[in-house]
Amino acid sequence: MIPKGHKNNFETLKQAVANGDLALMECQSSATGKPVMVLCAVNRSRDEFEFVPVAKLFDGNPYDEVIPPTGNAA
């Protein structure tokens, strides 16, 4: 089962893509201090921008890092 917070982030991501308000940013991992690539939704308010992280990209081959679901998805 997909948690509600993840579903909400997915909807935010879809809306950001539809509006052209998506940014790819290099951030720093709070756990390791190493660079991580993050997809951010861009909130625009007048002349200010807020970047809201919604997804982190894989560093390696995602097929090596995750096992896809099998059977019926919820």
C-alpha positions as semicolon CSV with decimal commas, in nm:
position;residue;x (nm);y (nm);z (nm)
1;M;0,000;0,000;0,000
2;I;0,133;0,343;-0,095
3;P;0,129;0,590;0,197
4;K;-0,091;0,900;0,161
5;G;0,208;1,134;0,191
6;H;0,376;0,966;-0,108
7;K;0,055;0,991;-0,309
8;N;0,035;1,363;-0,224
9;N;0,398;1,415;-0,331
10;F;0,327;1,233;-0,657
11;E;0,031;1,462;-0,727
12;T;0,250;1,766;-0,648
13;L;0,513;1,633;-0,888
14;K;0,257;1,580;-1,167
15;Q;0,119;1,931;-1,121
16;A;0,468;2,083;-1,123
17;V;0,548;1,903;-1,449
18;A;0,222;2,020;-1,608
19;N;0,295;2,381;-1,505
20;G;0,663;2,375;-1,600
21;D;0,750;2,429;-1,233
22;L;1,000;2,147;-1,184
23;A;1,371;2,180;-1,113
24;L;1,656;1,931;-1,093
25;M;1,889;2,039;-0,815
26;E;2,210;1,911;-0,664
27;C;2,159;1,897;-0,289
28;Q;2,358;1,749;-0,004
29;S;2,254;1,437;0,187
30;S;2,193;1,519;0,553
31;A;2,302;1,163;0,643
32;T;2,626;1,139;0,445
33;G;2,710;1,491;0,330
34;K;2,745;1,358;-0,026
35;P;2,577;1,522;-0,327
36;V;2,231;1,392;-0,423
37;M;2,017;1,483;-0,723
38;V;1,668;1,596;-0,623
39;L;1,354;1,682;-0,819
40;C;1,193;1,992;-0,671
41;A;0,858;2,154;-0,730
42;V;0,895;2,530;-0,767
43;N;0,655;2,750;-0,570
44;R;0,647;3,100;-0,715
45;S;0,536;3,392;-0,503
46;R;0,583;3,732;-0,667
47;D;0,959;3,767;-0,715
48;E;1,052;3,481;-0,481
49;F;1,095;3,111;-0,545
50;E;1,069;2,820;-0,301
51;F;1,206;2,480;-0,402
52;V;1,015;2,188;-0,249
53;P;1,197;1,853;-0,274
54;V;0,962;1,576;-0,389
55;A;1,190;1,299;-0,519
56;K;1,551;1,183;-0,498
57;L;1,712;1,024;-0,804
58;F;1,904;0,698;-0,799
59;D;2,283;0,723;-0,814
60;G;2,329;0,378;-0,964
61;N;2,124;0,149;-1,180
62;P;1,772;0,149;-1,029
63;Y;1,719;-0,208;-1,149
64;D;2,007;-0,310;-0,921
65;E;1,866;-0,116;-0,623
66;V;1,497;-0,210;-0,619
67;I;1,281;-0,512;-0,692
68;P;0,966;-0,419;-0,888
69;P;0,628;-0,520;-0,744
70;T;0,463;-0,839;-0,867
71;G;0,098;-0,927;-0,889
72;N;-0,181;-0,678;-0,843
73;A;-0,084;-0,325;-0,744
74;A;-0,302;-0,145;-0,490
